[in-house]
């Protein structure tokens, strides 16, 4: 059994064949529910509407292309004027606002990190220690953490490790000595305030 076509061109072709067939074989199809004349008129109406739609589509495509070309010309002209305005005002924001424009955005300066928090030593052994802490809750973005050590009673601090995460295990530490460890958050702007100290004998 044949299937009714979905494509418009095939529907139109079938309609032509039906009109021709009904006309040529009126004896076989004497009383169709839609007369041949009515079917022919419907086909003619569709064909006329299709042609009109194609004309309008072509006009719309032409109009859209003309619009896009005009928009590009407008954009090019506007950009040339804005570049000119930026140059003559030396990117002065107040002056450029008269044109609905603005000056260059100043770079946001990076702040030093805040204080590293809650330093603890959950595990340790002979010559090694594991430290963990919490990141600062204020200041600039942290790039890394610097771990420092000093002997108890001394003011001299030694950098003994660097971490990206909020935990580090230091090995190869002197045994039998009492040390204070602390952690400092760092970035390109500088160092934040040091954490609390943790005392340990390794």
N, C-alpha and C positions, 0 to 999 in steps of 0.2 A: 504494500500500500504506500502510495506517495505521501510525502510530508509537505505541509504548507511551508513555503520558503519564508525566511526571516529577513534576508537582505532586500533592501528597497529595489535594487535593479532587477533582482529575480522576481519580485512581486510584480513589478511593472511588465516584465517580459511575459509572465504567466497571464496577466490581465489581457495583454494584446492577443495571446493565443486563444484565450477564452472568448473574446469578442469575435475573433475570426472564426472559431469553431462553431459558436452558436449561430452565427450568421450563415455559414456554409451548410450547416446541418440542422436547419430548423425543423425538419421532419423528425429527427431523432430527439430533439429537445424542444417540443412545441410550446411548453408553458413554464419556462424557468421562473422562480420566485422573484427575480430581478430581471427586468427586460433587458434585451441586448442594448437598446438605446440608453437606458438608465446606467448600465454598466459602462458603456462607452463615454457617457457624460462624466461619470465619476472618475474614469481614467483620464479624461481630458482635464478635469479640474485638478487632479493630482499633478499631472505633468506641468500645468501652468504654475501651480504653487511651487513645485520643485524648481522650475526655471527661475521663478522670482526669488526663491531662497538662495539659489546659487549666485544670482546677481547681487543680492544684498550681502552675501558672505564675501564676495569679491570686493564690494565697496567697503565693507567693514575691515577687511584685511588691508586694503589700501589706506583707509582712514587711520588704522592703528599704526601702520608703517610711517605715515605722515606725522602722526602724533609723537611717535618715538624719536623720529628725526628732529622734530622741533624741541622736544625735551632735552635731547643731547646737546643741541645748540645752546639752549638756555643754561644748562649745567656748565658747559664749557665757558660761557660768558661770565657766569657768576663766579666760577673758580678763579678766572683771570682777575676779576675785580677784587676778590678777597685776598689773593696773593699780593696784589698791588697795595691794598689797604694794610696788610700785615707789614709790608716793607716800609711804607711811609710812616706808620705809627710805631714801628719797632715792636710790634706785637703787644702794644699797650691795650690791656683788656678793657678799660673804660672807654677808650676811643672806638674800639672795634664793636662794642655793644651798640653804638649808634646804627650799625649795619645789621644788628641781630646776630653778630658773630662774637668771638671771644679770643683772648690771647692764649698762648701756650700754657698748658697746665704745668704747674711747678711739681717737680718730683717730691713725693712724700719722703721726708728724711726717715731713715731707719733708726728706731730707738734701741738702746741697749736692753738686753733682757732684764726681767725682774729677778727677785731672789729665788734661788733653788730651794725647794721645800722638803721637809720631812726626811732628811738623810738618815738611813739606818744601815746596820751591818748584820744582816740575817744569818750569815755563815762565815766562818773563818777557821783557819788551821795554821799549822806551822809554815810561816813564810807566805801565806796567802790570805786574802780577805775578799768577800763579796759585798759590794755596796749597792744599795738601791735608794731611789729618791723620787720626788714628784717634781714635775716641771713647774716653772714660775706661773703664777696666775695673773701676771701683768707684764708690761714692758714689751719690747720687740720680739720678733720670732727668733727662737733659739736655733743656732746652726750646729752647735755641739756643746759638750760639757767637758770642762777641764777638772781633773781630780788632783788635789794637792795633799801633801803630807808634811807634817813637821814633828820633830821630837818634842815630847812633853817638856815644857820649860824653855824651849827655844822659840825665837821669833822668825826664824828662817823657814820658809815653806818651799818645798820642792814639787815640781810638776811630775806626777808619776803615772798619768794615764789620760786618755781622751776617749770619750764615748759619744755615740750618736743617740743611743737609746738611754733610758733612765735606769740603767744597771750596768755594772762592770765588775769583773773579777780580776783583782791585781795579784799577780804571782811574783815570785822572786824578791819578796820583801824581807828586810833584815829580821831575824828572829830574836826573841828575847828582849826586845825594846818596846817601850810604850810610845805609841804614835797617836796623833790626832789627824784624822782625815776630814776633808771638806770638799765640796763640789761647787764649781762656779759655771754658770751658763754664759756662753759667749756667742757673738755674731760679728759681722763686719763693723758694727758701730762701737763695739767694745765689750767689756765684761760686766755682768750683772753682780748684784750683791751675793756674797758667798753664803752657802747654806750653813746650817748649824754644824758643829763639829761632832765627830764620833771618835771616842777613845778606844784603842785596842792594843793588846799585847799579842804579837804573832809568834 
